[in-house]
Amino acid sequence: MSDRLDRQLAFLIEADRLKRIDRASWITGHLRRENSAEHSWHLTLFALTLADQAPEGVQIDRVIRMLILHDLVEIDAGDAPIHGQHDAAALAIEEQAAADRIFGLLPDDLARGFRALWDEFEAAESPDAIFAKSLDRFQPPVLNLHADGGSWPEYNVTEDQIRTRVGPKVTKGAPGLWDWLSPRLTLWFRPR
């Protein structure tokens, strides 16, 4: 019992390090950057609140579990902004190693279950994972719209880039959310 609890707490203490990972996105009001732990929490709230946007059959409880775990690998691999420059293949290898290490802290049964959810999210093939990925792509532009563009100006992001990099992922799992976001992007990006 003690070894199991020690391993569970070791994982939880390690997970606290996610609070140190700053993301490119700003919190609303453009006060400071969001950290990855805040992002994960906010996405779980998005899933709970926007569950009516999920396709039929999506299990929101599974989506929430995926979203609370999905960025833990950033403890080792850091945040890779969607509009930033990075080697996707090298990042995938780094994230796999991070998943091995971080989930490996847990007792075997929890490690297998958490890792399976993380792998499912990364593969984005199941209905639950597709919806979770859609929310993961939807939340940053929503924050940016409420933070005077947030990180868009510093990354020289164009409307076309968002439509190309974000639109298909959001549309695939939550088309109603893209329908809401699309005209707001057009308004924000029109000449000021």
Phi, psi and omega per residue, in radians:
M1 nan -0.782 -3.097
S2 -1.116 -0.726 3.132
D3 -1.093 -0.747 3.132
R4 -1.054 -0.846 -3.130
L5 -1.134 -0.688 3.086
D6 -1.024 -0.748 -3.130
R7 -1.211 -0.689 3.098
Q8 -1.076 -0.786 -3.123
L9 -1.229 -0.595 3.067
A10 -1.058 -0.729 3.092
F11 -1.104 -0.802 -3.107
L12 -1.124 -0.677 3.097
I13 -1.173 -0.712 3.097
E14 -1.106 -0.709 3.136
A15 -1.076 -0.487 3.107
D16 -1.056 -0.435 3.123
R17 -1.137 -0.287 3.117
L18 -1.098 -0.425 3.109
K19 -1.139 -0.323 -3.109
R20 -1.516 -0.176 -3.045
I21 -1.607 1.878 3.101
D22 -1.410 2.498 3.121
R23 -1.781 2.989 3.074
A24 -1.258 -0.550 -3.074
S25 -1.222 2.521 3.063
W26 -1.674 2.626 3.000
I27 -1.277 2.855 -3.121
T28 -1.008 2.546 -3.088
G29 1.530 -0.068 3.100
H30 0.985 0.672 -3.089
L31 -1.452 -0.677 3.133
R32 -2.896 2.962 3.101
R33 -1.306 2.580 3.042
E34 -1.313 2.522 3.003
N35 -1.708 2.901 -3.028
S36 -1.163 -0.537 3.086
A37 -1.174 -0.753 3.091
E38 -1.082 -0.716 3.111
H39 -1.032 -0.824 -3.130
S40 -1.075 -0.805 3.097
W41 -1.049 -0.803 -3.078
H42 -1.107 -0.671 3.110
L43 -1.129 -0.640 3.102
T44 -1.138 -0.634 3.084
L45 -1.201 -0.654 3.037
F46 -1.025 -0.813 -3.120
A47 -1.073 -0.785 -3.135
L48 -1.126 -0.742 -3.068
T49 -1.352 -0.627 -3.061
L50 -1.784 0.379 -3.120
A51 -0.986 -0.516 3.135
D52 -1.206 -0.180 3.089
Q53 -1.566 -0.138 -3.111
A54 -1.352 2.518 3.032
P55 -1.059 2.711 3.123
E56 -0.978 2.401 3.100
G57 1.668 -0.244 3.110
V58 -1.215 2.327 3.136
Q59 -1.701 1.803 -3.044
I60 -1.059 -0.584 3.110
D61 -1.088 -0.650 3.085
R62 -1.230 -0.697 3.106
V63 -1.034 -0.787 -3.140
I64 -1.076 -0.745 3.119
R65 -1.100 -0.720 3.097
M66 -1.076 -0.792 -3.051
L67 -1.198 -0.549 3.122
I68 -1.290 -0.384 -3.132
L69 -1.728 -0.365 -2.856
H70 -1.050 -0.537 -3.079
D71 -1.842 0.145 3.116
L72 -0.987 -0.517 3.139
V73 -1.117 -0.319 3.129
E74 -1.183 -0.255 3.035
I75 -0.982 -0.724 3.137
D76 -1.699 -0.695 -2.990
A77 -1.615 -0.242 -3.096
G78 1.312 3.041 3.113
D79 -1.550 2.376 3.083
A80 -2.021 1.657 -3.091
P81 -1.004 2.459 -3.099
I82 -1.035 -0.515 -3.130
H83 -1.758 0.137 3.117
G84 -1.588 3.048 3.115
Q85 -1.750 2.155 3.072
H86 -2.791 2.770 3.115
D87 -1.498 1.853 -3.054
A88 -1.061 -0.692 -3.120
A89 -1.173 -0.761 3.122
A90 -1.145 -0.693 3.115
L91 -1.106 -0.726 3.134
A92 -1.069 -0.710 3.113
I93 -1.137 -0.754 3.133
E94 -1.114 -0.709 3.139
E95 -1.199 -0.648 3.077
Q96 -1.083 -0.760 3.110
A97 -1.119 -0.693 3.112
A98 -1.122 -0.730 3.110
A99 -1.088 -0.747 3.099
D100 -1.001 -0.840 -3.073
R101 -1.202 -0.875 -3.007
I102 -1.219 -0.852 3.128
F103 -1.230 -0.417 3.088
G104 -1.171 -0.248 3.073
L105 -1.215 -0.435 -3.044
L106 -1.383 2.799 2.930
P107 -0.987 2.629 -2.986
D108 -0.919 -0.753 -3.095
D109 -1.140 -0.737 3.101
L110 -1.217 -0.700 3.126
A111 -1.012 -0.813 3.135
R112 -1.094 -0.790 -3.105
G113 -1.150 -0.802 -3.133
F114 -1.164 -0.736 -3.135
R115 -1.121 -0.696 3.126
A116 -1.080 -0.713 3.093
L117 -1.136 -0.733 3.124
W118 -1.105 -0.797 3.114
D119 -1.069 -0.714 3.130
E120 -1.103 -0.749 3.089
F121 -1.049 -0.826 -3.113
E122 -1.077 -0.690 -3.135
A123 -1.227 -0.530 3.109
A124 0.883 0.841 3.127
E125 -1.972 -0.533 -3.139
S126 -1.385 2.710 3.096
P127 -0.968 -0.684 3.133
D128 -1.109 -0.801 -3.121
A129 -1.194 -0.652 3.115
I130 -1.088 -0.763 3.109
F131 -1.152 -0.738 3.116
A132 -1.043 -0.773 3.107
K133 -1.096 -0.666 3.115
S134 -1.056 -0.771 3.117
L135 -1.146 -0.658 3.127
D136 -1.098 -0.572 3.092
R137 -1.455 -0.492 -3.069
F138 -1.348 -0.702 -3.017
Q139 -1.081 -0.811 -3.109
P140 -1.027 -0.787 3.102
P141 -1.126 -0.567 3.086
V142 -1.082 -0.797 3.096
L143 -1.103 -0.756 -3.133
N144 -1.061 -0.679 3.112
L145 -1.092 -0.514 -3.122
H146 -1.725 0.216 3.104
A147 -2.321 0.663 3.130
D148 0.884 0.765 3.133
G149 1.611 -0.221 3.091
G150 0.867 -2.084 -3.086
S151 -1.490 -0.129 -3.098
W152 -0.980 -0.842 -3.131
P153 -1.060 -0.719 -3.099
E154 -1.217 -0.428 3.087
Y155 -1.726 0.091 -3.121
N156 0.923 0.756 -3.094
V157 -1.307 2.405 3.080
T158 -1.872 2.826 3.075
E159 -1.035 -0.699 -3.141
D160 -1.080 -0.667 3.112
Q161 -1.098 -0.731 3.131
I162 -1.161 -0.741 3.132
R163 -1.095 -0.594 -3.125
T164 -1.418 -0.768 -3.036
R165 -1.541 -0.480 -3.063
V166 -1.884 -0.773 -3.038
G167 -0.885 -0.914 -3.102
P168 -1.077 -0.667 3.139
K169 -1.171 -0.745 -3.140
V170 -1.198 -0.780 -3.112
T171 -1.078 -0.653 -3.093
K172 -1.055 -0.678 -3.062
G173 -1.939 -0.255 -3.085
A174 -2.692 1.193 -3.060
P175 -1.008 -0.552 3.112
G176 -1.124 -0.568 3.102
L177 -1.217 -0.670 3.080
W178 -1.164 -0.690 3.093
D179 -1.042 -0.596 3.094
W180 -1.278 -0.764 -3.038
L181 -1.280 -0.692 -3.004
S182 -0.922 -0.916 -3.132
P183 -1.161 -0.486 3.123
R184 -1.236 -0.590 3.042
L185 -1.125 -0.792 3.135
T186 -1.002 -0.770 3.134
L187 -1.119 -0.747 -3.093
W188 -1.181 -0.702 -3.065
F189 -1.467 -0.163 3.138
R190 -1.135 2.661 -3.108
P191 -0.929 2.365 -3.090
R192 -1.730 nan nan
